[in-house]
């Protein structure tokens, strides 16, 4: 995860803050708590134990700690998209 920038979306529904928001990485990432489409599993950590006093900052802190965990640091990460999401074309 070093030297990479990851983007994510946090969507708060009508029941927020009583229910946790939906969290999804928009940049490819490989973590134990993230589905292949980038969705953070609602059964993971702070989302599973959500309380009305929990904050989005708590979610971001917990994700940062999760990235630092030994089991996630060992996972190979997908290639990072080019800046601006533009695709590159090789020319012969």
N, CA and C atoms as a LAMMPS dump frame, in Angstrom:
ITEM: TIMESTEP
0
ITEM: NUMBER OF ATOMS
276
ITEM: BOX BOUNDS ff ff ff
-5.0000000000000000e+02 5.0000000000000000e+02
-5.0000000000000000e+02 5.0000000000000000e+02
-5.0000000000000000e+02 5.0000000000000000e+02
ITEM: ATOMS id mol type element x y z
1 1 1 N 0.811 -1.192 0
2 1 2 C 0 0 0
3 1 3 C 0.859 1.261 0
4 2 1 N 2.171 1.072 0.201
5 2 2 C 3.067 2.221 0.263
6 2 3 C 3.115 2.951 -1.072
7 3 1 N 3.197 4.269 -0.981
8 3 2 C 3.343 5.131 -2.15
9 3 3 C 2.209 5.003 -3.16
10 4 1 N 1.029 4.684 -2.689
11 4 2 C -0.148 4.609 -3.553
12 4 3 C -1.234 5.498 -2.987
13 5 1 N -2.058 5.981 -3.861
14 5 2 C -3.219 6.768 -3.445
15 5 3 C -4.456 5.963 -3.788
16 6 1 N -5.323 5.795 -2.821
17 6 2 C -6.566 5.056 -3.013
18 6 3 C -7.741 6.003 -2.83
19 7 1 N -8.731 5.847 -3.679
20 7 2 C -9.951 6.642 -3.573
21 7 3 C -11.093 5.731 -3.161
22 8 1 N -12.026 6.298 -2.423
23 8 2 C -13.201 5.527 -2.043
24 8 3 C -14.413 6.418 -1.953
25 9 1 N -15.558 5.789 -1.986
26 9 2 C -16.831 6.492 -1.838
27 9 3 C -17.473 6.047 -0.544
28 10 1 N -18.045 6.991 0.157
29 10 2 C -18.8 6.692 1.368
30 10 3 C -20.206 7.222 1.138
31 11 1 N -21.172 6.306 1.12
32 11 2 C -22.559 6.692 0.863
33 11 3 C -23.382 6.526 2.136
34 12 1 N -23.924 7.622 2.598
35 12 2 C -24.758 7.611 3.793
36 12 3 C -26.222 7.546 3.373
37 13 1 N -26.908 6.505 3.795
38 13 2 C -28.312 6.343 3.464
39 13 3 C -29.21 7.142 4.394
40 14 1 N -30.501 6.972 4.201
41 14 2 C -31.479 7.701 5.007
42 14 3 C -31.423 7.328 6.482
43 15 1 N -30.902 6.146 6.809
44 15 2 C -30.864 5.694 8.201
45 15 3 C -29.559 6.064 8.912
46 16 1 N -28.622 6.728 8.194
47 16 2 C -27.38 7.185 8.817
48 16 3 C -27.711 8.316 9.791
49 17 1 N -27.179 8.38 10.968
50 17 2 C -26.063 7.626 11.536
51 17 3 C -26.472 6.387 12.34
52 18 1 N -27.746 6.019 12.295
53 18 2 C -28.154 4.821 13.029
54 18 3 C -27.607 3.548 12.389
55 19 1 N -27.456 3.559 11.069
56 19 2 C -26.898 2.432 10.324
57 19 3 C -25.61 2.91 9.651
58 20 1 N -24.653 1.997 9.445
59 20 2 C -23.382 2.419 8.844
60 20 3 C -23.549 2.813 7.383
61 21 1 N -22.644 3.649 6.892
62 21 2 C -22.673 3.987 5.466
63 21 3 C -22.136 2.825 4.635
64 22 1 N -22.367 2.891 3.341
65 22 2 C -21.77 1.934 2.406
66 22 3 C -20.429 2.518 1.989
67 23 1 N -19.405 1.666 1.997
68 23 2 C -18.052 2.122 1.676
69 23 3 C -17.542 1.292 0.507
70 24 1 N -17.006 1.981 -0.521
71 24 2 C -16.506 1.277 -1.698
72 24 3 C -15.263 1.972 -2.232
73 25 1 N -14.21 1.183 -2.437
74 25 2 C -13.004 1.701 -3.066
75 25 3 C -13.279 1.869 -4.555
76 26 1 N -12.886 3.019 -5.099
77 26 2 C -13.036 3.246 -6.531
78 26 3 C -11.733 2.964 -7.267
79 27 1 N -10.667 2.79 -6.515
80 27 2 C -9.384 2.371 -7.084
81 27 3 C -9.208 0.892 -6.765
82 28 1 N -8.648 0.124 -7.688
83 28 2 C -8.445 -1.308 -7.41
84 28 3 C -7.574 -1.513 -6.169
85 29 1 N -8.013 -2.437 -5.326
86 29 2 C -7.27 -2.738 -4.103
87 29 3 C -7.533 -4.195 -3.733
88 30 1 N -6.568 -4.818 -3.115
89 30 2 C -6.703 -6.195 -2.668
90 30 3 C -6.533 -6.216 -1.152
91 31 1 N -7.664 -6.393 -0.449
92 31 2 C -7.661 -6.485 1.012
93 31 3 C -8.666 -7.546 1.415
94 32 1 N -8.428 -8.154 2.56
95 32 2 C -9.316 -9.215 3.037
96 32 3 C -10.747 -8.742 3.285
97 33 1 N -10.939 -7.479 3.594
98 33 2 C -12.268 -6.966 3.926
99 33 3 C -12.965 -6.305 2.742
100 34 1 N -12.367 -6.397 1.537
101 34 2 C -12.913 -5.723 0.366
102 34 3 C -13.28 -6.744 -0.7
103 35 1 N -14.505 -6.625 -1.229
104 35 2 C -14.973 -7.495 -2.309
105 35 3 C -14.269 -7.119 -3.615
106 36 1 N -14.384 -7.962 -4.624
107 36 2 C -13.707 -7.714 -5.902
108 36 3 C -14.211 -6.448 -6.594
109 37 1 N -15.444 -6.006 -6.292
110 37 2 C -15.96 -4.772 -6.895
111 37 3 C -15.57 -3.523 -6.098
112 38 1 N -14.778 -3.688 -5.043
113 38 2 C -14.312 -2.568 -4.238
114 38 3 C -15.14 -2.297 -2.992
115 39 1 N -16.269 -2.999 -2.838
116 39 2 C -17.135 -2.784 -1.683
117 39 3 C -16.495 -3.339 -0.419
118 40 1 N -16.462 -2.504 0.619
119 40 2 C -15.978 -2.968 1.918
120 40 3 C -17.111 -3.798 2.538
121 41 1 N -16.777 -5.005 2.947
122 41 2 C -17.795 -5.903 3.491
123 41 3 C -18.484 -5.293 4.706
124 42 1 N -19.823 -5.29 4.716
125 42 2 C -20.547 -4.742 5.865
126 42 3 C -20.343 -5.561 7.133
127 43 1 N -19.794 -6.762 7.003
128 43 2 C -19.517 -7.624 8.155
129 43 3 C -18.136 -7.35 8.747
130 44 1 N -17.397 -6.407 8.163
131 44 2 C -16.048 -6.105 8.607
132 44 3 C -16.04 -5.109 9.762
133 45 1 N -15.234 -5.395 10.749
134 45 2 C -14.842 -4.481 11.82
135 45 3 C -15.861 -3.451 12.235
136 46 1 N -15.493 -2.191 12.044
137 46 2 C -16.31 -1.076 12.522
138 46 3 C -17.701 -1.054 11.882
139 47 1 N -17.818 -1.504 10.63
140 47 2 C -19.137 -1.514 9.996
141 47 3 C -20.05 -2.527 10.658
142 48 1 N -19.492 -3.66 11.066
143 48 2 C -20.291 -4.695 11.737
144 48 3 C -20.666 -4.274 13.157
145 49 1 N -19.813 -3.466 13.777
146 49 2 C -20.053 -3.03 15.167
147 49 3 C -20.486 -1.566 15.226
148 50 1 N -21.119 -1.096 14.178
149 50 2 C -21.473 0.315 14.05
150 50 3 C -22.333 0.792 15.207
151 51 1 N -22.013 1.966 15.706
152 51 2 C -22.801 2.633 16.739
153 51 3 C -23.116 4.041 16.249
154 52 1 N -24.165 4.605 16.744
155 52 2 C -24.594 5.942 16.318
156 52 3 C -23.475 6.984 16.47
157 53 1 N -22.606 6.806 17.454
158 53 2 C -21.51 7.755 17.683
159 53 3 C -20.31 7.526 16.772
160 54 1 N -20.312 6.461 15.993
161 54 2 C -19.201 6.197 15.07
162 54 3 C -19.199 7.261 13.972
163 55 1 N -18.008 7.508 13.425
164 55 2 C -17.872 8.552 12.411
165 55 3 C -17.182 8.015 11.165
166 56 1 N -17.236 8.801 10.105
167 56 2 C -16.515 8.437 8.877
168 56 3 C -15.014 8.441 9.133
169 57 1 N -14.561 9.331 10
170 57 2 C -13.143 9.348 10.363
171 57 3 C -12.751 8.018 11.013
172 58 1 N -13.638 7.449 11.844
173 58 2 C -13.37 6.141 12.459
174 58 3 C -13.207 5.066 11.383
175 59 1 N -14.036 5.133 10.34
176 59 2 C -13.948 4.163 9.243
177 59 3 C -12.599 4.292 8.545
178 60 1 N -12.205 5.518 8.218
179 60 2 C -10.934 5.734 7.524
180 60 3 C -9.747 5.29 8.366
181 61 1 N -9.774 5.578 9.657
182 61 2 C -8.705 5.12 10.555
183 61 3 C -8.64 3.599 10.593
184 62 1 N -9.798 2.954 10.678
185 62 2 C -9.839 1.49 10.736
186 62 3 C -9.333 0.877 9.43
187 63 1 N -9.671 1.479 8.295
188 63 2 C -9.164 0.978 7.011
189 63 3 C -7.648 1.131 6.917
190 64 1 N -7.13 2.257 7.395
191 64 2 C -5.679 2.469 7.383
192 64 3 C -4.977 1.41 8.226
193 65 1 N -5.537 1.116 9.4
194 65 2 C -4.961 0.07 10.259
195 65 3 C -5.059 -1.291 9.595
196 66 1 N -6.169 -1.539 8.913
197 66 2 C -6.349 -2.816 8.216
198 66 3 C -5.306 -2.975 7.111
199 67 1 N -5.006 -1.896 6.415
200 67 2 C -3.975 -1.938 5.372
201 67 3 C -2.617 -2.309 5.965
202 68 1 N -2.372 -1.884 7.188
203 68 2 C -1.084 -2.14 7.838
204 68 3 C -0.979 -3.521 8.453
205 69 1 N -2.095 -4.239 8.525
206 69 2 C -2.054 -5.571 9.14
207 69 3 C -1.199 -6.514 8.299
208 70 1 N -0.536 -7.437 8.956
209 70 2 C 0.362 -8.365 8.281
210 70 3 C -0.3 -9.137 7.164
211 71 1 N -1.512 -9.608 7.39
212 71 2 C -2.177 -10.423 6.37
213 71 3 C -2.527 -9.625 5.124
214 72 1 N -2.794 -8.333 5.256
215 72 2 C -3.089 -7.518 4.073
216 72 3 C -1.827 -6.999 3.407
217 73 1 N -0.791 -6.718 4.179
218 73 2 C 0.464 -6.225 3.587
219 73 3 C 1.105 -7.254 2.68
220 74 1 N 0.815 -8.528 2.924
221 74 2 C 1.403 -9.601 2.117
222 74 3 C 0.698 -9.786 0.78
223 75 1 N -0.505 -9.232 0.629
224 75 2 C -1.281 -9.433 -0.592
225 75 3 C -0.731 -8.599 -1.747
226 76 1 N -0.644 -9.22 -2.924
227 76 2 C -0.231 -8.484 -4.119
228 76 3 C -1.336 -7.501 -4.488
229 77 1 N -0.932 -6.32 -4.894
230 77 2 C -1.906 -5.289 -5.252
231 77 3 C -2.047 -5.186 -6.768
232 78 1 N -3.261 -4.873 -7.228
233 78 2 C -3.47 -4.696 -8.666
234 78 3 C -2.65 -3.515 -9.185
235 79 1 N -2.384 -3.527 -10.471
236 79 2 C -1.667 -2.404 -11.069
237 79 3 C -2.477 -1.141 -10.861
238 80 1 N -1.783 -0.075 -10.552
239 80 2 C -2.455 1.192 -10.306
240 80 3 C -2.786 1.849 -11.646
241 81 1 N -4.027 2.359 -11.798
242 81 2 C -4.386 3.016 -13.063
243 81 3 C -3.558 4.274 -13.264
244 82 1 N -3.372 4.674 -14.522
245 82 2 C -2.604 5.896 -14.78
246 82 3 C -3.322 7.119 -14.205
247 83 1 N -2.6 8.207 -13.957
248 83 2 C -3.226 9.425 -13.413
249 83 3 C -4.384 9.875 -14.295
250 84 1 N -5.462 10.287 -13.66
251 84 2 C -6.627 10.753 -14.387
252 84 3 C -7.477 9.644 -14.963
253 85 1 N -7.073 8.396 -14.728
254 85 2 C -7.84 7.256 -15.212
255 85 3 C -7.744 7.051 -16.712
256 86 1 N -6.883 7.8 -17.377
257 86 2 C -6.756 7.666 -18.828
258 86 3 C -6.045 6.36 -19.162
259 87 1 N -6.431 5.764 -20.243
260 87 2 C -5.761 4.537 -20.655
261 87 3 C -4.571 4.896 -21.527
262 88 1 N -3.582 4.029 -21.489
263 88 2 C -2.405 4.267 -22.302
264 88 3 C -2.432 3.305 -23.471
265 89 1 N -1.933 3.746 -24.605
266 89 2 C -1.907 2.928 -25.813
267 89 3 C -0.478 2.8 -26.267
268 90 1 N -0.037 1.554 -26.491
269 90 2 C 1.306 1.315 -26.999
270 90 3 C 1.274 1.458 -28.523
271 91 1 N 2.293 2.101 -29.067
272 91 2 C 2.37 2.254 -30.527
273 91 3 C 3.619 1.564 -31.034
274 92 1 N 3.48 0.942 -32.2
275 92 2 C 4.615 0.232 -32.795
276 92 3 C 5.382 1.137 -33.722
